Amino acid sequence: MRRIEVGGPQAYGVEIGSGLLSRLQVPQRHIALIHPADLPAQFVEAVRASLSPTVTIEVPARDDCKTLEVLGSVLSRLAAANIPRDGAVVGLGGGAATDLAGFAAASYLRGVAFYTLPTTLLGMVDAAVGGKTGVNLPEGKNLVGAFHPPRAVWCDTDTLTTLPDAVFREGAAEAYKHGLISDPSLLERVLSPQFKPGGMNLEDTLADAIAVKAGVVTRDPTEQGERAYLNFGHTLAHALEAVTNHAVTHGEAVGYGMHYAALLSHAVGGADLTPHTLAFLNWQRPAPLFRLTFEDVMPYMARDKKADSQGVRFVLLHELARPYLARVPEGVLREVFGEWQAQVALLSARA
């Protein structure tokens, strides 16, 4: 088992290993367990046996749970169950469910304890660490939320064995992104044949990818500077998710978005890192995109969380592990979008 420490105003640990769901302990007596409807029953029962929750709340799967309507329903269930201020919310499932659970914990009674149990690769590497919680709006992804760090994170690698191969590969996008922005050793390791459920290097690669985010979050817990670099590839990714009503999954959107960001980085004078992003897309094999125009995605990119009063900003790379924030002229964004679209179409044709 590996343990990664996350510092900041409220420090906590991230444990990575096998069999963790059956060995959980929390000090709170009143617990609400929140999980998505499509989660394998054995994981729900393992947590229920460990924690004996006061109430168990099932929510829709994936991003269908990240709505204000579902959030309101969850908050009402917490109140009906009389979860007190010294109670806790436990989020079990993928990144969408734990985002929702964390925001419910942040909102209910102005904040109760939160614990997170990610069951997907994407949830473990990204959503579970850092305390970002929230839901989506029709106007864009994660536009409503709060910083609410968990008290602890348990990543039980046994849950990954139930994931379809495509879902595991989807989640690898965030680990690969951490290689591009901080630890280049992750690039080869993520694409290794051993990076798979039950693989020899899974736990260490997973832990090292989480350590990248833990280090950034420790230094910048509320995204005042460096933490924005974790959004490499996400400006276009979130736009693809929104414009397709989440028909494009988050991890596949990030894969596509990283390639766009790499093309932009090169276009404005950075190193050509597109061989890395193309290698990842060839490994990930995302679902083909239907035809989109620049006008389709630009309004969503303009509402990106990194935007300020002067406009949208992109995370770019001078070279591997040297990220920076920059504004890119719209003409360049449009031209590179055409180049990106042509290369993505070629990848799809080869699949």
C-alpha positions in Angstrom: 0.0 0.0 0.0 1.1 3.6 -0.7 0.1 6.7 1.1 0.4 10.2 -0.3 0.1 13.3 2.0 -1.8 16.3 0.9 -0.9 19.5 2.9 -2.6 22.8 3.2 -5.0 24.3 5.8 -6.7 20.9 6.2 -4.1 18.1 5.6 -5.2 14.6 4.8 -3.9 11.4 3.4 -4.6 9.4 0.2 -4.2 5.7 0.6 -3.7 3.5 -2.5 -3.9 -0.3 -2.2 -6.0 -3.5 -2.4 -8.9 -4.3 -0.1 -9.3 -0.9 1.5 -13.1 -0.8 1.2 -13.5 -3.5 3.8 -11.1 -1.8 6.3 -12.6 1.7 6.6 -12.9 3.6 9.8 -14.2 7.1 10.5 -14.9 8.7 13.8 -18.3 10.1 13.0 -21.4 8.2 14.2 -23.9 9.6 11.7 -22.9 8.9 8.1 -24.5 9.4 4.7 -23.2 7.2 1.9 -23.7 8.5 -1.6 -23.0 6.3 -4.6 -24.1 6.1 -8.3 -26.7 3.7 -9.5 -24.4 1.8 -11.8 -21.8 1.0 -9.1 -21.3 -2.8 -8.6 -23.3 -3.9 -5.5 -20.3 -5.6 -3.9 -18.6 -2.2 -3.4 -21.6 -0.6 -1.8 -22.1 -3.6 0.5 -18.4 -3.6 1.5 -18.6 0.1 2.6 -22.0 -0.5 4.3 -20.5 -3.3 6.3 -17.5 -1.2 7.3 -19.3 2.0 8.2 -22.9 1.1 8.9 -24.2 4.4 7.4 -27.3 6.1 8.7 -28.6 6.6 5.2 -27.5 5.4 1.8 -28.4 7.6 -1.2 -28.3 6.4 -4.8 -27.8 9.0 -7.5 -27.8 8.8 -11.3 -24.6 7.5 -13.0 -21.8 9.7 -14.4 -22.5 13.4 -15.1 -26.3 12.8 -14.9 -25.8 13.2 -11.2 -24.0 16.6 -11.4 -27.1 18.8 -11.6 -28.7 21.3 -9.2 -31.8 19.1 -9.2 -30.0 16.0 -8.0 -28.0 18.1 -5.5 -31.3 19.5 -4.0 -32.6 16.0 -3.7 -29.5 14.8 -1.9 -29.6 17.7 0.5 -33.2 16.9 1.3 -32.3 13.3 2.0 -29.5 14.4 4.4 -32.0 16.6 6.3 -34.7 13.9 6.4 -32.1 11.5 7.8 -31.2 14.1 10.5 -27.5 14.0 9.7 -26.1 16.4 12.3 -23.3 18.9 12.0 -20.8 16.4 13.5 -21.9 13.8 10.9 -20.2 12.9 7.7 -20.8 12.4 4.0 -19.0 9.5 2.2 -18.7 9.7 -1.5 -18.3 6.3 -3.3 -17.9 5.9 -7.0 -16.4 7.7 -10.0 -15.4 11.4 -10.2 -18.9 12.7 -11.0 -20.5 11.0 -7.9 -17.7 12.1 -5.6 -17.9 15.7 -7.0 -21.6 15.8 -6.1 -21.1 14.2 -2.7 -18.4 16.6 -1.8 -20.5 19.6 -2.8 -23.4 18.2 -0.8 -21.1 17.9 2.2 -19.8 21.5 1.7 -23.4 22.9 1.4 -25.3 20.9 4.0 -25.4 22.8 7.4 -22.7 25.0 5.9 -20.2 22.1 5.8 -19.9 18.6 7.3 -17.0 16.2 7.1 -16.4 14.5 3.8 -14.6 11.3 2.9 -14.1 10.0 -0.6 -13.8 6.5 -2.0 -13.0 6.7 -5.8 -13.7 3.6 -7.7 -12.4 4.6 -11.2 -9.0 5.5 -12.4 -10.2 9.0 -13.3 -11.7 9.5 -9.9 -8.5 8.4 -8.1 -6.0 10.5 -10.1 -8.1 13.6 -10.4 -11.5 14.2 -8.8 -10.8 12.6 -5.3 -7.7 14.8 -4.6 -7.7 18.5 -4.0 -11.1 19.4 -2.5 -12.8 20.7 -5.6 -16.5 19.8 -5.5 -19.4 20.9 -7.7 -22.0 20.3 -10.3 -22.6 21.4 -13.9 -24.9 24.0 -15.5 -26.3 23.8 -19.1 -23.9 26.7 -19.8 -20.8 24.7 -18.8 -19.0 22.1 -16.7 -18.3 22.6 -13.0 -19.5 26.2 -12.9 -21.1 25.8 -9.4 -19.1 24.4 -6.6 -16.9 24.9 -3.5 -13.5 24.0 -2.2 -14.2 21.4 0.5 -11.2 19.1 1.2 -11.9 15.5 2.3 -10.8 14.2 5.6 -9.3 11.1 3.9 -9.2 9.4 0.5 -9.1 5.7 0.0 -8.3 4.3 -3.5 -9.0 0.6 -3.5 -7.3 -0.7 -6.6 -9.6 -3.8 -6.5 -12.4 -1.6 -7.9 -10.5 -1.0 -11.1 -10.7 -4.7 -12.0 -14.4 -4.2 -12.8 -13.9 -1.4 -15.2 -14.4 -1.9 -19.0 -11.1 -1.4 -20.8 -12.3 1.8 -22.4 -13.2 3.3 -19.1 -9.8 2.5 -17.6 -8.1 4.0 -20.7 -10.4 7.1 -20.3 -9.2 7.6 -16.8 -5.5 7.4 -17.8 -5.8 10.8 -19.5 -5.3 12.6 -16.1 -2.3 10.5 -15.2 -0.7 11.2 -18.6 -1.5 14.9 -18.2 0.5 14.9 -14.9 3.4 13.5 -16.9 3.2 16.3 -19.4 3.1 19.1 -16.8 5.3 17.7 -14.1 6.7 14.2 -14.1 7.8 13.0 -17.6 8.6 9.5 -16.3 4.8 8.9 -16.2 4.5 9.2 -20.0 6.2 5.9 -20.7 4.7 4.2 -17.6 1.1 5.1 -18.5 1.5 3.6 -22.0 3.3 0.5 -20.6 1.4 -2.8 -21.1 1.7 -3.2 -17.3 -0.4 -0.1 -16.6 -3.7 -2.0 -16.3 -5.8 -3.4 -13.4 -3.7 -6.0 -11.6 -0.6 -4.9 -13.5 2.8 -4.9 -11.8 3.4 -1.1 -12.0 -0.2 0.0 -11.5 -0.1 0.9 -7.8 3.2 2.8 -8.1 2.3 4.6 -11.3 -1.1 5.5 -9.8 0.6 6.8 -6.6 3.2 8.9 -8.4 0.5 10.4 -10.6 -1.6 11.3 -7.5 1.6 12.7 -5.9 1.9 15.3 -8.7 -1.6 16.6 -7.9 -1.1 16.4 -4.2 2.1 18.5 -4.4 0.4 21.2 -6.5 -2.7 21.3 -4.3 -0.5 21.5 -1.2 1.2 24.6 -2.6 -1.9 26.2 -4.0 -5.1 24.8 -2.4 -7.6 27.3 -3.9 -6.1 27.8 -7.4 -4.6 31.2 -7.0 -1.7 30.3 -9.3 0.1 27.0 -10.0 -3.0 24.8 -9.6 -4.4 26.1 -12.8 -1.7 24.1 -14.6 -3.7 21.0 -13.7 -6.2 22.1 -16.3 -3.8 21.4 -19.2 -6.1 20.3 -22.0 -9.2 21.0 -20.1 -10.3 24.2 -21.8 -11.3 22.4 -25.0 -12.2 19.2 -23.1 -14.9 20.9 -21.0 -16.2 22.6 -24.2 -16.4 19.2 -25.9 -18.3 17.7 -23.0 -20.7 20.6 -22.8 -21.5 21.0 -26.5 -22.1 17.2 -26.8 -24.2 17.1 -23.6 -21.6 14.7 -22.1 -21.7 12.3 -25.0 -18.0 12.7 -25.0 -16.7 11.4 -21.7 -14.4 13.5 -19.5 -11.2 11.4 -20.0 -11.6 11.1 -23.7 -12.3 14.8 -23.9 -9.1 15.5 -22.0 -7.2 13.3 -24.4 -8.5 15.4 -27.3 -8.0 18.6 -25.4 -4.3 17.8 -24.5 -3.6 17.4 -28.2 -5.2 20.8 -29.0 -3.2 22.4 -26.1 0.0 20.8 -27.5 -0.7 22.2 -31.0 -1.3 25.6 -29.5 1.9 25.5 -27.4 3.9 24.8 -30.6 2.0 27.4 -32.6 3.1 30.1 -30.1 6.7 29.1 -29.9 6.9 26.2 -27.5 8.5 22.8 -28.1 6.6 20.3 -30.4 5.0 17.9 -27.9 2.4 16.6 -30.2 4.2 13.3 -30.7 3.4 12.6 -27.0 -0.3 13.6 -27.2 -0.7 11.7 -30.5 0.9 8.6 -28.8 -1.6 8.9 -26.0 -4.6 9.2 -28.3 -3.5 6.2 -30.3 -3.2 4.3 -27.0 -6.5 5.6 -25.6 -8.5 5.0 -28.8 -11.3 7.6 -27.9 -14.6 7.4 -29.6 -14.7 9.5 -32.9 -16.1 13.0 -32.6 -18.9 14.1 -34.8 -18.3 17.2 -36.9 -17.9 20.4 -34.8 -17.1 23.9 -35.8 -15.0 26.5 -34.0 -18.1 28.5 -33.4 -19.6 25.4 -31.6 -16.9 25.2 -28.9 -15.7 28.8 -28.5 -18.6 30.1 -26.4 -17.9 27.2 -23.9 -14.1 27.9 -23.9 -14.9 31.6 -23.2 -16.7 30.5 -20.0 -13.8 28.4 -18.8 -13.0 28.8 -15.1 -9.5 30.1 -16.0 -11.1 33.0 -17.9 -10.9 36.5 -16.2 -12.2 39.9 -17.1 -9.7 40.1 -20.0 -10.8 36.8 -21.6 -10.0 33.1 -21.8 -6.6 31.8 -20.8 -5.0 28.5 -21.8 -2.5 26.2 -20.0 0.4 25.7 -22.5 3.8 24.1 -22.3 7.2 25.7 -23.1 8.5 22.1 -23.0 7.8 19.0 -21.0 7.1 19.8 -17.3 7.2 23.6 -18.0 3.6 24.8 -18.0 2.4 28.4 -18.1 -0.8 30.4 -18.6 -1.3 32.5 -21.6 -3.9 34.3 -23.7 -3.9 33.2 -27.3 -5.3 35.4 -30.1 -8.6 34.1 -31.4 -7.2 33.8 -34.9 -4.6 31.4 -33.7 -7.2 29.4 -31.7 -9.3 29.1 -34.9 -6.4 28.1 -37.1 -5.1 25.5 -34.7 -8.6 24.2 -34.2 -8.7 23.4 -37.9 -5.4 21.6 -37.7 -6.5 19.7 -34.6 -9.7 18.7 -36.3 -7.9 17.3 -39.3 -5.5 15.3 -37.2 -8.3 13.9 -35.0 -10.3 12.9 -38.1 -7.2 11.1 -39.4 -6.8 9.2 -36.1 -10.5 8.1 -36.3 -10.1 6.9 -39.9 -7.2 4.7 -38.8 -9.1 3.2 -35.9 
